Amino acid sequence: MISSFSFPTPILHGVGSLDELPARLVQLGVKHPLIVTDRGLLATDAFALLRKLLPEETPVFSDVHPNPLAVDVIAGAAAWREAKCDGIIGFGGGSALDVAKIIRAAVTHSNKHWQELTWQDHPGDLPPFIAIPTTAGTGSEVGRSSVITFQKTKRVIFHPALLAKLVILDPRVTAGLPPKLTAATGVDALTHCIESYTSPVFHPLCDAIALEGARIAFEHLPRAVENGSDLEARGMMQIAAAMGGIAFQKDLGATHSLSHPLSAHFSLNHGLANGLCLLPVMRLNAERKPGVYRRVGISLGLADTSDAAVIAATETLLTRIGITGGLHPHGVDEASLGMLADAAFADSCHATNPVPVTRDDLLALYRAAL
């Protein structure tokens, strides 16, 4: 079997790394960038840090939904064309970054083409893209995919050309993130690491990255939630998120198949949905494949590395950061579970779960997460 491995994205990390942006734009030949962000960031100190580094007339597209829609991409492409831009700065969480990276395909090709872009296509050179994440969770900044919702169905558009030319991880831009959102995005990074490691796909590079990413998240996520000004913890969570984003090119598992319909149909934050579904999936996996989490426990430095101990440690972490209460408080009820199970089974992520799952298994997992 032939395997292909690649981790090519340049990354700047550390307090003050954002200040490198103007020089890096020059290096990339970008004179008229479009900033892609969401409206909630426009009045923040983080956005002010970005704004002072760029000309006042730099255009901004901020109409990005929390779970981005196809219309966001179409509108962003129109903004690009109107302002005659030559590069894109994605500034925000995974939603803004996903829209920013795929706008480049939309402005290079027809709207129909970007929606149908596949791994086998040859889109040519796309405009330069700099990713600046303001959350530490999705890992979208280092990803070669964009997750966009088309008529209540989340689709992953995947192509190496979507990779950023540069990623800037400056913990200052995450310092204003509220505790609940810090927790939700952080548990997304943790879920990426756990699910990518336990995926049976052969990718030993990703395995090593996932295990270390999980360790970093366990150590630093509670600190980042409890003290938002802890820039060391914030910075390390940025690293954990990027590691999760790199690792899950290996693929994910059933937790993500459960969470995608929750975001599409109930507008749950993706990380929160992952956090609320993670424990039931871990219990099912451990029951059917004993020892599946042993090396996760070793990486975490647990004295007891049994599946039960790793799951208990994960539950303790989720409780400490406030990811509790199940799905019901978020409007999910028994009557909706059949529809959700159908959508989860149609999602591709569970195909690389460490144990096979059926539609009825996914239904049972939703019940356990209620």
N, C-alpha and C positions, 0 to 999 in steps of 0.2 A: 504494500500500500504506500502511495506517495502522499506526504503531508506537506502543507505549505504554511509557514509561519511568518508574520510580519508585525512589527511594532514601530512604525515609522514616524509618528507625530512628534515634532519638536515641542517641548514643554518648558515654560519659564515658571518657576515656583518660588514664592517667598514674599514677605512683606515688602512692598515697593516695586514689585515686578511689573505692575500695571504701568508704571512710569516709562517703561521701555516701549510702549505702544507706538508713539510717533516715529521713532527710529525704525521700528520693525515694519511699519507701513511703507516707509521709503524703500527699505530693502526689497519688499514685495512688489514695488512699483505701483502702489495704490495711492491715488491722489484724491479720489472722491468716493469714500466709503459710505455705505448705507448702514446705519445702526439698526439692528433688529432686536427688539426687546418687548416687554409687556408693560401695560399702562401702570401697573402697581409699582414699578421701579422708578418711574419718571421723577417722583418727588423725593427719592431717597438720597442719603449721603453717598451711597455706592455709585449711583448714576452721576452725581455731581463730580466724583473723582474722575469718572470717564470723560465727562463733558469738558472739563477744564484742560484736557490734553488734546482736544480736537478743535478745529475752527468752528466758530459759532454757527455757521451756515450748514454744518454737516447734517444731512437729512436723517430723520428718525422714523422708523415704522414700528408702531407699538400695538397694533391690533392683533395680538396673538392670544388665542384662547388658552386656558389652563391645560386642556387636552386638545392640542392644535387640530384644526380642521383644514380641509382642502381649500376652502375659501380664504384662509389666512395666507396660504402660499400664493394663491392667485393675486390677492391684494398686495402682498409684499413684492411680487414681481412687477406689478404695475407701478408701485412706488419707486422701484429701482430704475425702471425705464424712464419715468417722468423726470427723475433727478439726474439721469445720465451717469449712473455710478459705475465704478470699475472694481469694486471689492465690497466685502460684507464683514461687519463686526457683529457677531452674535453675543449679546450681553443679557444674561438671565439664567433661568433654570433650564431643564431639559426641553421644555416646550419652545422657548425662544430659540434655543440652539438648533433644535430639529427643524424649525421653520427656516432659520437662517441658512442652514446647509443645503436644503432642497430648493430654496429660491434660486440658487445658482443654476440648477438644472432647468428650472422653469423659464429663466431668462435666456438660456442658451438654446433651448428647444421649445417645441410647442407645449401648451398645457397638457395635451393628451400624452405626449411623450414622457414628461416627468412623472406622471401618475403610473405609467407602465414600465418605468425604468427597472431593468433586471440586471443581475450580475453579469450576464453574457453580453450586455450592450456595450457600445463604445461611445460614450458621450463626448469624448474629446476633452480639451482643457476647459475646466470651469473657472469662473472668477475666483481670486484668492479669498479665503475665509479665515478669519481669526476668531477663535472661540474664547470667551471670557465668562466662565460659569459663576453665578452669584449664589448658587446652592451647592451643596456637596452631597450628591446623591446619584443622579442618573448616569453619569459618566459619558453623556452625549458628546462632550467636548473631544473625546478621543475615539468616538465611534464612527463607523462608516455606514450608519443607517439613520433613517429619519422615520419616526413613528407619527403617522397622520391618520386622523379619523375620517373615513368616508362613509356617510350615511349610517352612523352608529356602529361601524366596524373599524377597529384599529388595524391598520396595515403597516407593515414594516417595509420601507423602500431601502434596499441594500445595495451599495456599490462602493468600491474603494475610492472612486473619484470624489466622494462626499467628504472624505477626511479633511480636517482643518489643516491649513498651512502652518498654523501656530496656535498653541494653547497657552493662555496666561492664567496662572493660579495664584492670585493675590488674596490672602485671607481677609484683607481689609474690606473687600466687597461682599463678604458673607457675614460680617460682624453685626449687621442690623437685622439679620434673619430672626423672626420670632421663634421662641422655644418649640412650639408645636410644629412649625415648618422645618426647623432644624432637625427635630426628631424624625419626621416623616421622610425627609430626603435622606437623612443618614441611614435609616433602616432600609431604604432602597439600595444604597451602596452595599450594605451588609448582605441583603438578600441576593444581590448579583454575585457576590463572592461565594456564598454558600451554595447557591444553585449551580453556578458554573463549575465549581470544584466537583460537585457530586454528579454532574452530567457524565454519562459514560463515553462521550466523544473523546477520542484520543488527541490530547493537546497538553503535553507535560509543561510547556512554558506557562500556559494559562493556569494550570493547577497550582504551580508555585506562587504565581502572582495572586491568585484567589485566596490561598491560605494566609499569606501575609496581609492582604487587604482586610480579611476578616479579623485578624488579630488587631490591626490598627484601629478598625472601627469599634471593636469591643472596648479598647482602652480609651479612646478619645471621644466617642460619641456622647457618653454621659457628661463629660466635662463641657463639651460644646453646647449641649442643651441647657445645662445648669448655669453656665457663665458665658454669655454670648460674646464678651470682650476677651475671652481667652484665645488669643490669636494663634498660639501654638496648637491648641486643640482644633481650631478652625482650619488651620493649614494642613494638619495631619488628616483631617476628614476630607479635605480636597484631594489629598493623595489617595486615600482609601476609595473615594468615588472614582477617580481616574483608573485605579487598579481594577475595580469592579467592571468599569466600562471596557477595559482591555480584555479582562478575563472572559467576559460573556460573549466575545466573538466565538468562543467554544460552544456556546448555546446555554440555555437556561432550563427551567423545569416547570412543574405543575403550578407552583405559586404564581408564576407570571401568567399562565393560562387562566387562572382564577381572577387575577387582578385586572387584566385588560378589559373584560366585559364590565367590571365594576366601574372603571373609569369612563367607559363609553356610555353606559346606560344610567349611572347614578352620579357621574361627575366626581367620583372619589379621587382625591390626590393619589397618583400612582404609587408613591412610596407608602402612604398610609394603607392602601389596599394590600400591598405586599405584606406589610407588617401584620395586618389583621388575619391574613391567610397563611402566614409562614409556619406557625406552630402545628396546625392540623396536617399540613403537608409533610413536615418533618416527622411527625409521629407515624404517619402512614408509611413513609419511606423506611423508617427504622424497623417497623413491624415486619415489612416484607423483605428487607435487605439488612439484616443485623450487621452492625459495624460500619455502616455507611458514613457516619459522622466521626469515627474514631480519630482520623488525622486532623479534623477540624479541632477536636478537643486537645490534641497534642499542640497544635499551633497556638491555641489560646492559653496554653500552660496549665490546663486543668489537671489536678491530681487524679481525678477519675475521668477517664476519656471514653466512657461508655456512651452509647447513643442517648440514654436517659439523662446522663449528666450534662451532655452538650445541650440537649433540648431544655433542660431545667435552667442552665446558664443563660440561654437565649431568652427564655421566658422572664427571668429576673431582669435582664437588660431591658426588654420591652416594657416591663412594668415600671422600671426606674425612669424611663424617658416618656412614659405616659401613653404608650401604644396599647391600650386596653379597651375592653367594653364590647368588642365584637362588631359585627356588621349592622345589627338591627338599629342602633342609634343613628345610623347614617341613611335610614330609609329603606334598607333591604329587608324584605319580609319573605315568609315561606312561599307565598304565591309567586314570587319572582324567580325562585330558585331553578325551576325547570328551564325557563328561558335562558338564565345565566349559564346553566350547565351545558345547554346546547351550544352556546357561543364559546364557552371555555373549551369544549371538545373540538370545536372547529379551529381553535387557536393552535398554532404549530409548536409552541414552547413545550407542551407536555410530552411531545415525541422524544425529547431528550431528558426526561425525568429519569432518575436512577432506577425506577421500577415502572413498568407500563401501568397506565391508568385508563379506565373506561369512562364513558359518559356518566355511568352510575357512581363511580368512584368520585368524580368531580362534584356530583350532586351531594354526595355524603360529606365531602370536604366543605362545601358551602354551608351545609347544616351545622357542621362542627364549628364553623367560624361565626355563625350568627350570634 
